[in-house]
């Protein structure tokens, strides 16, 4: 099949959730399909990754979008137009022009759009469009607005309303909508009852899946939280860990060491305030360092309370053989059960109880991580996910003319 794939980011290096997703899908879809990729970039330096993507694409077009979100132009356009800020800040005139040109000259069987806010670049076309929603965007931004002081919230309310309207409108314009979890699928279907999304889940990167589960030191446990701290939910989770969980840990489990690692960590989280906390800032291209940090950890905790998609960081921990302790929100969309593949905790006390329980019960520790690791191998490999996506494409594309 000839696939035209659109992404609002350059899918390399695979450091953010979207980049991990697209890079792995390209890798496996390219084995039996011809892919043309159009991706947006903020910094011209991102073009250096062309060589990393070339093996998987027939053609690649890098298109410039606004380098900085909060420009005067972006703010003006979002305030004085019907477009929400998310679409304005991700708009690229270059992408719109290129798409018009190549759709006039080339034939494609499927257009794959990762996120709805890449779709405004598309001209009217009869080619089937598969829209994959990595998260329900308006809910994510609503969560952000809810965290703001009350006197600022009204200024953003109109933009949230516009975002919801545009997001729903593009669901209806697509031939089929994909969601990464059953939770997101149900939300989409509830908002637009005629839309029946298909689930194309996230997966664990091959570089994170260990060959076998190695023995861990439960006497000197290292508790890890890793994420991209350009993302609000991760910053919230890190601050919750520092301000709510760690004070209890110092009283009950003083031998615990905590590690918070990820992109923009130093800027968003700051420097360590105690001797048993290490904050590690990870560059966008330092993927090997991420793997090493996971391998050095004993337990992965995810005190996440914000909505959105499925958490690749949790899948990575499960693939690395590290037991996960998370909120119910954090594992929403994953086919995991409490006390089977993960431990669920929804308060600081519950997190400390779960940490204490699992480091003092080796059988439980091994059970949780073994079940999680088996689930990754069975359901969350990118190869199997790409195969499912390809089968969806075939139901949408018209049969080839012989």
ABEGO torsion letter per residue (X at the ends): XBBBBBBABBAOBBABAAAAAAAAAAAAAAAABBBBBBBBBABAAAAAAAAAAAAABABBBBBBBBABABBAAAAAAAAABABBAAAAAABBAAAAAAAAAAAAABBBABBBBBEAAAAAABBBBABBBBBBBABBAAAAAAAAAAABBAAAAAAAAAAAAAAAAAAAAAAAABABBBBABAAAAAAAAAABAABBBBBBBBBBBAAABBABBBBBBAABBBBBBBBBAABAAAAAAAAAAAAAAAAAAAAABAABBBBBBEBGAAAAAEBBABAABBBBBBBAABAAAAAAAAAABABBBBBBABBEEBBAAAAAAAAAGBBBBBBAAAABGBBBBBGAABBBBABAAAAAAAAAAAAABAAAAAAAAAAAAAAAAAAABAAAAAAAAAAAAAAABBBBBX
